[in-house]
Amino acid sequence: MIRVAGATKSYRVGEESVAVLHGVDLHVKVGEMAALTGSSGIGKSTLMNILGCLDRPDAGRYFLAGEDVSGLSQDELAVIRNRRIGFVFQTFNLLPRMSALENVGLPLLYAGEADPHARAAEALHTVGLAERMHHEPNQLSGGQRQRVAIARAIITNPAIILADEPTGNLDSKTSLEVMDLFLELNRQGRTIVIVTHEPDIAAYCQRQIRMKDGRIAEMAWSA
């Protein structure tokens, strides 16, 4: 499903170039649930942005479902992001003046669907929030807001879900509930990659991929 070969990435900081990724090689199989771990500032989110077609490597190649997407245009990458990848973020990224139903339906609106409410309601039902669909984010708990974000991520039925520290703003009990939801989505056949620095969250995944200094340092498989 996902294959990265020799990916490098640097950023300009003032007059200096700061290297973040140093020849990363990574393969994630169809239907796998993998955790990308390591301390802050070692390239996890940069690699995740490349996997999500939000950024390109400076060198190396990225294959998504066998297609080399490294050289696609911004418009072509936007189509891939909208149709084939679902995103979940630590800060939820919900629009405050929109209901849960309206937030979940946004990807379909961006894709040109005039009335996304029926599919948005179905996605909210999937994550156990059917009774809260007309509430705005400030009327929801942190766990409920993350469920709304997950519903938004799955509404286009993407094959891949990328989650960047999805439990970072949640208490322990709510974090485990959210991870159980990811497990269920994975059992349905979705490929899931989760960035986390929490070992108990990484342990939910079939494989833990630890990064260090912009490289893949080691991999471990759950028993």
C-alpha positions in Angstrom: 0.0 0.0 0.0 2.7 2.5 1.1 6.3 2.4 0.0 8.9 5.1 0.5 12.4 4.7 -1.0 15.3 6.9 0.0 13.3 9.9 1.1 15.2 13.0 2.2 13.8 16.3 3.3 15.3 19.6 4.4 13.9 22.9 5.4 15.3 26.5 5.2 15.7 28.1 8.7 17.0 31.6 8.0 20.0 31.1 5.8 20.6 27.5 6.9 19.3 24.3 5.5 18.2 21.9 8.2 18.0 18.2 7.2 15.0 16.4 8.7 14.8 13.1 6.8 17.9 11.2 5.8 17.2 8.5 3.2 14.1 6.9 4.8 12.9 3.6 3.5 9.5 2.4 4.6 6.9 -0.2 3.5 3.4 -0.5 5.0 1.3 -3.4 3.8 -2.3 -3.3 2.8 -4.5 -3.7 6.0 -1.6 -3.1 8.4 -1.9 -0.9 11.5 1.5 0.6 12.2 2.8 3.1 14.8 5.5 5.6 14.0 7.3 6.4 17.2 10.3 8.3 18.6 11.0 11.5 20.4 9.9 15.0 19.3 11.8 16.6 16.4 13.2 13.5 14.7 11.0 13.6 11.6 7.8 11.7 12.4 5.4 14.4 11.4 7.5 15.3 8.3 7.4 11.7 7.2 3.6 11.6 7.9 3.1 14.7 5.7 4.9 13.0 2.9 2.7 9.9 3.3 -0.4 12.1 3.3 0.7 13.9 0.1 0.8 17.1 2.0 4.5 17.5 1.2 7.0 16.0 -1.2 10.5 14.5 -0.5 13.5 16.5 -1.8 14.8 13.2 -3.1 13.6 9.7 -3.2 10.3 8.3 -4.3 6.9 7.6 -2.7 4.6 4.9 -4.1 0.9 4.8 -3.0 -0.9 1.6 -4.0 1.8 1.0 -6.6 1.6 4.5 -8.1 4.7 6.8 -7.9 3.1 10.0 -6.6 6.4 11.8 -6.0 6.2 14.0 -9.1 2.4 14.7 -9.2 1.1 18.2 -9.4 -0.5 19.9 -6.4 -4.0 19.5 -7.9 -3.3 15.8 -8.5 -2.1 15.4 -4.9 -5.2 17.2 -3.6 -7.4 14.6 -5.4 -5.5 11.8 -3.8 -5.8 13.4 -0.3 -9.5 13.9 -0.7 -10.4 10.4 -2.1 -7.8 8.0 -0.8 -6.5 9.2 2.5 -8.2 10.1 5.8 -6.5 12.4 8.3 -6.9 12.6 12.1 -5.0 15.2 14.1 -4.2 15.8 17.7 -6.0 19.1 17.8 -9.1 17.7 16.0 -9.2 20.6 13.4 -13.0 21.1 13.6 -14.6 24.3 12.5 -16.1 25.8 15.7 -19.3 27.3 14.3 -20.3 24.1 12.4 -22.2 21.1 13.8 -20.6 17.7 14.0 -22.7 16.7 11.0 -21.5 19.7 9.0 -17.8 19.2 10.0 -17.9 15.5 8.9 -19.5 16.4 5.6 -16.8 18.9 4.5 -14.6 16.5 2.5 -17.7 15.6 0.4 -18.5 19.3 -0.1 -14.9 19.9 -1.3 -15.3 17.0 -3.7 -18.4 18.6 -5.2 -21.2 16.6 -3.5 -24.1 18.9 -3.0 -25.8 17.1 -0.1 -23.4 15.1 2.1 -25.6 15.0 5.2 -26.8 11.4 4.8 -23.3 10.0 4.4 -22.1 12.3 7.2 -24.8 10.9 9.5 -23.8 7.4 8.6 -20.2 8.1 9.5 -21.2 9.6 12.8 -23.2 6.5 13.5 -20.2 4.4 12.8 -18.2 6.2 15.5 -21.0 6.1 18.0 -22.1 9.8 17.8 -25.4 9.6 16.0 -27.2 11.4 18.9 -24.7 14.3 19.0 -24.6 15.1 15.3 -26.2 18.5 15.7 -23.9 19.7 18.4 -21.0 22.1 17.8 -17.5 21.2 18.9 -17.6 23.3 22.1 -20.6 21.2 23.2 -18.6 18.0 22.9 -16.0 16.4 25.1 -12.4 15.9 23.8 -13.1 12.2 23.0 -16.3 13.1 21.2 -14.5 15.7 19.1 -11.9 13.2 18.2 -14.7 10.8 17.1 -16.1 13.5 14.9 -12.6 14.0 13.4 -12.4 10.2 12.8 -15.9 10.2 11.2 -14.7 13.0 8.9 -11.6 11.0 8.0 -13.6 7.9 6.9 -16.5 9.6 5.1 -14.9 9.3 1.7 -14.2 5.6 2.5 -10.4 6.0 2.1 -8.1 3.0 2.1 -5.6 4.7 4.3 -6.0 6.6 7.6 -3.1 8.7 8.9 -3.3 9.9 12.5 -0.8 12.3 14.0 -0.8 12.0 17.9 -4.6 11.3 17.9 -4.7 10.7 21.7 -2.3 13.5 22.6 -5.1 15.8 24.0 -7.1 13.0 25.6 -7.2 11.4 29.1 -6.2 7.7 29.5 -9.7 6.2 29.4 -10.8 8.2 26.4 -7.5 7.4 24.6 -8.2 3.7 24.9 -11.7 4.2 23.6 -10.3 6.0 20.6 -7.8 3.3 19.9 -10.5 0.6 20.1 -12.2 2.6 17.3 -9.0 2.6 15.2 -8.8 -1.2 15.8 -12.3 -1.7 14.5 -11.6 0.5 11.4 -8.5 -1.6 10.8 -10.5 -4.8 11.1 -12.7 -3.5 8.4 -9.6 -3.5 6.1 -8.3 0.0 6.3 -4.5 0.6 6.4 -3.7 2.8 9.4 -0.5 4.7 10.4 -0.4 6.4 13.8 2.3 8.9 14.9 2.6 8.6 18.7 5.2 9.0 21.5 3.2 6.9 23.9 4.3 3.2 24.2 0.8 2.0 25.4 -0.8 3.5 22.3 1.9 2.1 20.0 1.3 -1.3 21.5 -2.2 -1.4 19.9 -0.5 -1.5 16.5 0.8 -4.6 14.7 4.2 -3.0 14.1 6.1 -0.2 15.9 8.5 1.7 13.7 10.9 3.8 15.7 12.6 6.8 14.2 15.8 8.5 15.4 17.6 11.4 13.8 15.5 11.4 10.6 16.0 7.7 10.0 14.2 4.4 10.7 16.1 3.1 13.7 14.3 -0.2 14.4 11.0 -2.1 14.0 9.2 -4.3 16.4 6.1 -6.5 16.0 3.4 -6.9 18.6 3.0 -10.4 20.0 
